[in-house]
Amino acid sequence: RDMEAEMKRLRLELKQTMEMYSNACKEALTAKQK
């Protein structure tokens, strides 16, 4: 029962991390183009 909540939390954290990472990559690319 707790395992399911833990998996949901981890998945949400992973999603946020991936979004932050892709945003950082986009910013790095736009910085290179300037």
VOFIKOL-42843 format. One record per residue: chain; z, y, x of N, C-alpha, C in turn; residue in one letter. Coordinates in steps of 0.05 Angstrom, whole numbers. Each point is the difference from the previous one (the first is absolute). Layout:
BEGIN
+-------+--------+--------+--------+--------+--------+--------+--------+--------+--------+-----+
: chain :   n_pz :   n_py :   n_px :  ca_pz :  ca_py :  ca_px :   c_pz :   c_py :   c_px : res :
+-------+--------+--------+--------+--------+--------+--------+--------+--------+--------+-----+
:     A :      Z :      Y :      X :      Z :      Y :      X :      Z :      Y :      X :   a :
...
+-------+--------+--------+--------+--------+--------+--------+--------+--------+--------+-----+
END
This chain:
BEGIN
+-------+--------+--------+--------+--------+--------+--------+--------+--------+--------+-----+
: chain :   n_pz :   n_py :   n_px :  ca_pz :  ca_py :  ca_px :   c_pz :   c_py :   c_px : res :
+-------+--------+--------+--------+--------+--------+--------+--------+--------+--------+-----+
:     A :      0 :    -24 :     17 :      0 :     24 :    -17 :      0 :     25 :     17 :   r :
:     A :     17 :      1 :     21 :      0 :     23 :     18 :    -25 :      1 :     17 :   d :
:     A :    -11 :    -24 :      5 :    -23 :     -2 :     18 :    -24 :     15 :    -12 :   m :
:     A :     -3 :     -2 :    -26 :    -23 :     14 :    -12 :      2 :     30 :      3 :   e :
:     A :     24 :     11 :     -4 :      4 :     28 :      3 :     -5 :      9 :     29 :   a :
:     A :      9 :    -17 :     18 :     -4 :      6 :     29 :    -30 :      0 :      6 :   e :
:     A :    -15 :    -19 :    -10 :    -29 :      0 :      5 :    -13 :     24 :    -11 :   m :
:     A :      8 :      9 :    -24 :    -12 :     24 :    -12 :      6 :     24 :     18 :   k :
:     A :     25 :      2 :     10 :      7 :     23 :     16 :    -16 :      0 :     26 :   r :
:     A :     -2 :    -23 :     12 :    -15 :     -2 :     25 :    -29 :      7 :     -4 :   l :
:     A :    -12 :    -10 :    -22 :    -28 :      6 :     -5 :     -4 :     30 :     -4 :   r :
:     A :     19 :     13 :    -14 :     -2 :     29 :     -4 :      2 :     15 :     27 :   l :
:     A :     18 :     -9 :     17 :      3 :     13 :     26 :    -25 :     -4 :     16 :   e :
:     A :    -12 :    -23 :     -1 :    -24 :     -6 :     15 :    -23 :     18 :    -10 :   l :
:     A :     -2 :      3 :    -26 :    -20 :     17 :    -12 :      3 :     29 :     10 :   k :
:     A :     24 :     10 :      0 :      5 :     28 :      9 :     -7 :      3 :     29 :   q :
:     A :      7 :    -20 :     16 :     -5 :      1 :     29 :    -30 :      0 :      5 :   t :
:     A :    -15 :    -16 :    -15 :    -29 :     -1 :      3 :    -13 :     26 :     -8 :   m :
:     A :     11 :     13 :    -21 :    -11 :     26 :     -9 :      5 :     21 :     22 :   e :
:     A :     25 :      0 :     11 :      6 :     19 :     21 :    -18 :     -4 :     24 :   m :
:     A :     -4 :    -25 :      7 :    -17 :     -7 :     23 :    -29 :      9 :     -4 :   y :
:     A :    -11 :     -5 :    -24 :    -28 :      8 :     -5 :     -2 :     31 :     -1 :   s :
:     A :     20 :     13 :    -10 :      0 :     30 :      0 :      0 :     10 :     28 :   n :
:     A :     17 :    -12 :     18 :      1 :      8 :     28 :    -26 :     -4 :     13 :   a :
:     A :    -14 :    -22 :     -6 :    -26 :     -5 :     12 :    -20 :     21 :     -9 :   c :
:     A :      0 :      7 :    -25 :    -19 :     20 :    -11 :      5 :     27 :     14 :   k :
:     A :     26 :      7 :      4 :      6 :     25 :     13 :     -9 :      0 :     29 :   e :
:     A :      4 :    -23 :     13 :     -9 :     -2 :     28 :    -30 :      3 :      2 :   a :
:     A :    -14 :    -11 :    -19 :    -30 :      2 :      0 :     -9 :     29 :     -4 :   l :
:     A :     13 :     13 :    -19 :     -8 :     28 :     -6 :      7 :     18 :     24 :   t :
:     A :     22 :     -6 :     13 :      8 :     16 :     24 :    -20 :     -4 :     22 :   a :
:     A :    -10 :    -24 :      3 :    -20 :     -5 :     21 :    -26 :     15 :     -5 :   k :
:     A :     -8 :      3 :    -25 :    -25 :     12 :     -7 :      0 :     30 :      5 :   q :
:     A :     24 :     13 :      0 :      1 :     29 :      4 :     -6 :      8 :     29 :   k :
+-------+--------+--------+--------+--------+--------+--------+--------+--------+--------+-----+
END
